Amino acid sequence: MTESPVELLAKTHPNLEIWWDSSPLIFEQWVQEMLAAASPHRRATLEAQLRRLYVAEDPARSVLRGCTTNLSPDQFNAHPSAQFMLGMFSKAAEGLEEYVGGRMAQVRGL
């Protein structure tokens, strides 16, 4: 196994935290872009290294210890999970304006 520079850095101190400065939602896309740009003889090693950085199915095994959620509006709005949640919020909010309006009318009538 060839350790990545990030893995070597992580070994310099047991409490060192290395963070992914983006959302984990775009990690896989970034990995694919890095692999596509790599020379063919380097891809297998690079892929193994990148897969150890963030292990989505078991984050505790990841080299990375945290992440930010800096999605741009375009990235957020286009992501399938955001689309799903927006749909759920819209469905949950059906009739809310009428309900609040009715409650406000009752309060004003008191």
Backbone torsions as a table, in degrees:
resi	resn	phi	psi	omega
1	MET	NA	129.6	175.7
2	THR	-99.3	116.8	-179.7
3	GLU	-75.4	145.4	177.8
4	SER	-79.9	163.3	174.1
5	PRO	-57.0	-34.0	179.0
6	VAL	-67.3	-40.7	177.5
7	GLU	-64.8	-40.2	177.9
8	LEU	-65.0	-40.0	176.8
9	LEU	-62.5	-43.1	-179.1
10	ALA	-60.5	-29.0	-179.4
11	LYS	-76.6	-9.0	-175.7
12	THR	-72.1	-20.9	176.8
13	HIS	-156.8	135.8	-176.4
14	PRO	-64.9	-21.9	-179.3
15	ASN	-101.8	7.8	-179.6
16	LEU	-68.4	130.5	176.7
17	GLU	-111.5	123.0	175.5
18	ILE	-110.0	125.9	-175.2
19	TRP	-109.8	149.6	170.7
20	TRP	-87.1	116.6	-174.3
21	ASP	-87.5	54.5	176.9
22	SER	-170.1	179.3	179.0
23	SER	-77.4	142.7	174.5
24	PRO	-64.2	-16.3	179.8
25	LEU	-65.2	-22.7	-179.4
26	ILE	-108.1	6.6	-178.8
27	PHE	-59.5	-47.6	-177.6
28	GLU	-61.2	-40.8	177.3
29	GLN	-60.8	-42.7	179.1
30	TRP	-63.3	-43.5	178.0
31	VAL	-57.7	-46.6	-179.4
32	GLN	-61.9	-39.2	178.2
33	GLU	-66.3	-40.8	178.3
34	MET	-64.3	-42.1	-179.8
35	LEU	-67.3	-38.8	179.1
36	ALA	-64.6	-32.2	-178.3
37	ALA	-83.8	-15.2	-176.8
38	ALA	-78.1	152.7	176.1
39	SER	-69.4	147.8	-175.2
40	PRO	-54.4	-38.1	-178.3
41	HIS	-72.8	-13.2	-178.3
42	ARG	-100.9	-16.1	-171.0
43	ARG	-58.3	-45.6	-175.8
44	ALA	-62.8	-45.2	179.0
45	THR	-64.7	-45.4	-179.8
46	LEU	-61.9	-42.8	-179.8
47	GLU	-61.4	-43.9	178.6
48	ALA	-60.2	-42.0	179.4
49	GLN	-64.8	-45.4	-178.8
50	LEU	-66.3	-36.3	179.8
51	ARG	-66.7	-25.4	177.3
52	ARG	-81.0	-21.9	179.7
53	LEU	-61.7	-49.4	-179.7
54	TYR	-135.7	115.1	-179.5
55	VAL	-105.8	96.3	-172.5
56	ALA	-58.7	-38.9	-177.3
57	GLU	-77.8	-13.5	177.7
58	ASP	-152.4	74.5	-174.1
59	PRO	-54.9	-26.9	179.8
60	ALA	-64.0	-23.1	177.7
61	ARG	-83.3	-6.2	-176.9
62	SER	-72.0	149.1	171.5
63	VAL	-69.4	-39.6	178.7
64	LEU	-70.4	140.3	-177.1
65	ARG	-108.2	-4.9	179.1
66	GLY	-170.8	175.4	178.3
67	CYS	-152.8	160.9	171.7
68	THR	-101.1	175.3	178.8
69	THR	-125.4	55.3	-175.7
70	ASN	-85.6	53.4	176.4
71	LEU	-73.9	136.7	172.5
72	SER	-72.4	159.1	178.4
73	PRO	-55.1	-38.2	179.6
74	ASP	-64.9	-41.5	178.9
75	GLN	-66.0	-44.2	-178.9
76	PHE	-64.2	-50.1	-175.4
77	ASN	-63.8	-28.2	-177.4
78	ALA	-90.5	-12.4	-175.3
79	HIS	-72.8	135.7	-177.9
80	PRO	-56.0	-37.0	-179.4
81	SER	-68.4	-35.1	176.7
82	ALA	-67.2	-41.2	178.3
83	GLN	-61.0	-42.4	178.6
84	PHE	-61.8	-48.9	-177.9
85	MET	-64.2	-40.1	177.9
86	LEU	-61.4	-39.8	177.0
87	GLY	-63.9	-40.5	179.0
88	MET	-66.9	-42.0	178.4
89	PHE	-63.6	-41.9	179.3
90	SER	-62.0	-43.2	179.8
91	LYS	-64.3	-42.2	-179.2
92	ALA	-67.3	-27.5	-176.2
93	ALA	-88.0	-3.4	179.4
94	GLU	-58.8	127.1	178.6
95	GLY	83.4	-2.4	-177.3
96	LEU	-65.1	-42.4	-179.6
97	GLU	-61.3	-42.2	178.3
98	GLU	-64.2	-42.6	179.6
99	TYR	-61.5	-49.3	-179.7
100	VAL	-63.5	-40.7	177.8
101	GLY	-60.2	-42.5	178.0
102	GLY	-64.3	-41.9	178.8
103	ARG	-65.4	-41.1	179.0
104	MET	-62.8	-40.5	178.4
105	ALA	-63.0	-40.3	177.3
106	GLN	-63.4	-43.3	-178.9
107	VAL	-64.8	-43.3	179.6
108	ARG	-65.6	-28.9	-179.5
109	GLY	-76.5	-14.2	-179.1
110	LEU	-73.4	NA	NA
